[in-house]
């Protein structure tokens, strides 16, 4: 007999916000897999797929002879289309298309083989007359993840350049949910590079491509801001950056923070933390088609946020309550690593007013 099981984890994931129900389902699944193990003399082959990898002791304790090939380089290309696939098999369906733009939008998933394209995106991109859109992301509903991010006051810019060890990617515990593990296993983050060390392998994670980066941060914004104000402000900010109209940035940024839903401030002191304001700005700018670097490193230190848009570079330094962020940028000369038209922007936030109290701009 051959056993093929698709999405083995879906019953649990569908109930992940109801821990008691998820645990009951897990126990039933454990019994099911134990029965398979007891009859392995009749099995020729078994293959399981799913989004999440639960610890063997939680589900597969009875079926302990499985081999996990999720991050085996020999199988690294089976979950997506390679560049060779697009250049050969799909070439007739992609004539006249800007392939570099396709790569930026839909390539980038890494399972330790080649970087691969999301198959769902490519097929719908072709079907919809080469229209760039967040096809895969529209099929997902990361509301549970967004609530987990908000509940733990997670610093959103950490998502790009996040460093984790191998065990973190291989474990999913229903009763002790780890945000990084869930984001990786569900496809919102992917491996950017391996980090070998004396303690085993580690990985640097990040958004796989523009579709996921823009869509995920847009989803965060929708959960934090007044929906009716979110889109006009975002479009205005994008237009100002592309045109270089920095004089008009301050009122737009103030309207941005005024649009944050009041319940984000209740029962917590989040407004005191610089990371909160950095996270909001990062989410807004990440939901646009601009180059963005959080905690941008130079030989003198780190700038909070760097944007590249319209052929210009914008360097943001943020403070809460007091300080001279613009003076810090000047003193540390963060801008020297960039060429061309550069703008230094220092912002001070007032935690009581929950908005900007000082906004300074200087061109270098």
N, C-alpha and C positions, 0 to 999 in steps of 0.2 A: 504493500500500500504506500501511496505518496500522499502526504498531508501538506496542504498549502493554506496558510492563514494570513489574511490581509487585515491590517489595522487591528491587531490583537489587543491594543491598549484602548481602543475607542470607548468601550463601556465604562472604563475608569475615568478617562478624561472628560466624558460627558457629565460625570458626577463629581468632578474634582473640588467643587465648592461645597459639597455635602460629604464631609469626611467619613461619617458613619456608613453612608451608602456605598462610598468608594471602597471602604475596607471590606464590606460584606461581599461586594463584587469580586474584589481581589481574592478573597478566600475561596469563592466558588471557582475562580479561574485556576487557582493552585490545585484544587482537587481534579479539575479537568486535565491539567498537564501531568499530574501524577498518574492518571489512568493511561495517558499516552506512553509514559515511560514504562509502565508495567507491561505494555504490549509491544515493546520495541523490537521483539523478534520478528514481528510481522511488517516492520517498516523498512522501506527501501530508502526513503528520503523525506525530510520535513523542512519546510521553509516558512519563516514567519517575518512579516513586515509590520512596522508601526512607527509612530512618531516618537514615542518615549521609550527609554530603556529603563525598566524597573529592575531593582536589585534582584539577583537570582534567589536570594533567600525569601523574598516577599511573594514571588509568583512561581518561579521556576525551580524551587527547592526539590521538587519531585522529578523535574526534567533537567538534570544537571549536566547533560552531555551536549548542550547547545554550543555552537561556536558563533561568537558575535563578529560579524564582518563589517560593521558600520564604518569603522576607521581602519580597515585593512586596505593598504594601497593597491593590492591586486584587484580590488573590487571598487576602487574609488570613482570610477566613471559610470557605474550602472544606474545612478539616480538622476542623471541629467544628460543633456545633449552637449557634446564636445564642440570645439571650434571646427574640427574636421567634419563633424556631422553637418554643421551649417554650411561649410564651404563646398560640400559635395552633395549629400542627399537632399538638403533643403535649398540648394542654390537656385533651382528653377523657380522657386516660390518667393525668392527674396531679391529678384532683379530690380536694380535701381534704388535699393534701400541703403541708407547710411549705416553700414555695418558696425562702425565704431560706436555710433549712438545705441544700436541694438545691444552691443556688448556692455556699455555703461549701464543700460537699463536692466538687462536680464541675466547677464553672466555674473560669475563671482562665487558660486557655491563651491566649497572645497571639502572633499572627503579624503584628502591626502593622495588624490590622483591628480588629474588635470582639473583646472577650474571649469565648471560646467554651467550651462544655461538651464533655467527652470523650464521644463518641457511644457507645462501648462501655459506659460507666458508665450512661448514661441508659437505654439499651435494657434492660440487665439489672436496673436499679433498678425499671423498670416491670414486667418479667417476674417479679421476685421480690417482688411485692406491696409495693413501696415500702420495702424494707429497706435501710438505709444500710450499705454494706459496701465494701471496697476491691476492686471487681470488676476494674478494669484492672490494678492492681498485682499481683494474684494471677496474671496471665498472664505476668508478666515474671520474670526470674531475674537480679537484679543482683549475683550473687556475684562476678563479675569486677570490677565497680566497687568493691565493698566491700573486696576485697583490695587494689585500687589505692589506696584511701583509707588503709587501715591501713599499707601499705608506705611511703607518703610522709608518714605522721603528719599527715594533712590536718586542719586546724582546722575541725571540722564546722559550728560556727556561721557560718562564712563563706558557707555556701550561700545564706542569705537576705541580700540586699543586695549580692551579688557584682557588681562592676563590671568589664566586659570591653569590648574594642574589637570592631568589626565583623568584622575578619579572623579573630578567635579563633572566632567562631561558624560561619565559612564554611570551615574547614579541618579535615581529618581525615587524619592521617598515621599509617599503620600502624606505622612504626618509631619514632615519637616521639609517643606517646599523650598527649593533653592532657585531664585529667580534666574541666575545665569544659566543653570542647567536647563530650565524650561525654555528659555529664549533660544538656546542653541539647538535643543532637540526638536523644537517646533519650527525651526527655519528662519527665525528673525535675526539670528546671529550665525555667522559661519567662521571657519578657521581662516585666518589671514596668513599665519605662518606658525611653524613649529618652533618651540623654545627648548632646545635640549639643555639638560642640566645634570648635575651629579645625583639628583634625587628622582630621575626619570624625566619623561617628556612633559612639557607644558605647552600651552597654546595661547596665541594672541587672537582674540575674537573681534569681530566687527560686523557692521551691516554688509550683506553680500553685494548689494547693488543699489542703484538709485531708486528703483521701485520700492524696495523695502525701507530704505532710509526715509524717503519722502512720506510714504504712506504711514509708517509707524509713528513718526513724529507728528503728523497731521492728526492721527487718532488720539495721541496724547493731548494735543491742543483742544480737540473737541471735548475732551473730558474735563478740561480745566477752565475753559473760557466760555463766554456767552456766544453761542453758535452764530447768531445773527451778526455779531461784530467781528468774528474771527476772520472770515474770508476777505472782507474789504480791507482790513488792516494788513493782512498778509500780502495782498496784491499791491497795496500802497508801499509797503516796505520794500518789496521786490523792485518796484518801479524806481523808487528813490535810490536804491543801491545801484541799479543798472545805469541810471543817469548821472550818478555822482552827486546828487542833491543832498549833501550831508546837512545843510542848514535846516532841512525839513524833517530830519530824522527824529529830533527830540519830541515834538508833539505826537508823532506816530508811535514812538515807543511808550509814551505816557498813556496813550489810548489803549495800547496793547495790555499794559498792566492793569488799567482800569477795567478791562473786560474780563479779568479773572474772576471766576465764580466765588462768591463769598464763602461757601462751605469749604473751600480749600484752606481757609485760615482758621476755622473753628476748631476748638479743642486741641490746638497745637500752637507751638511758637515758631512755626516754619518761616515766618516773615523776618526772623532775626538772622537767617542764614544766607550767606552769599551764594551758596550752592543752589538755593531755590531760584533766585533771580537768574543765575547763569543757566540753569536747566530750562527755564521758560524761554529765554532768548535763544538758546541752542535749539530747542524744539521748533520755534518759529522759523529760524533760518534754515534748519535741516529739512523743513517741509517745502523748501524752495529749491529750484535748480541753480544752486550756487555752490562754490567750493567752500568747505567749512572745516576748521580744525579747532577742537576744544583743547585747552591747556597746551597751547602750541609752544614747544620747547625751543629755546635758543641757547647760545653759550653763556648767557647771563641769567637765565631763569625761564619762567613760563608766563606767557600771556594768556589771559582767561579765554579769549575767543578771537580767532582770525577768520575773516571772510574774504573770498576772492570773487568779485562780480563786476561785469562790465569793464574788464581790463584794469580794475583798481583793487587795492588791498586795504581792508579795514581792520584795524587792530583794537579790540575792546578790552579794557581793564575795568573791573567792577569792585565796588566797595559797599558796605552797609553801614549806615549811620554817619560815618565821617571818613576822612582820609583824602589824599590827593592822587587819585588813580592816574590822571594825565601826567603828573610829575613823575610817577613811578615808571611809566612807559618811556619818558624822555631819559630818565636816569639809567634805566637798564638797557636802553637802545634796542628794544625788541624788534624794531622795524628794519634794522640793518640787514637782516637775512633776505629781505624782499627788495625788488627793484620796481621802478616806475612810480605811478601816482599812488601815494600811501596816505591814509588818514588815521590819526590817533584819536581814539574816542574814550574818554574817561567818564564813568557813570557812578554816582553815589545814590543809594536807595534809602528812603526813610521807612523803617519798619512799621511806624505808627500809621503813616499815610498809605503804606503799601504801594509806593510809587517812587518815581524819580525825584530826587531833591536837587541834584546837580548834574548837568550834562555839558561836557566840554569837548570841543573838537579842534584838532590842529592838523594842518597838512604839512607833510615833509617831502 
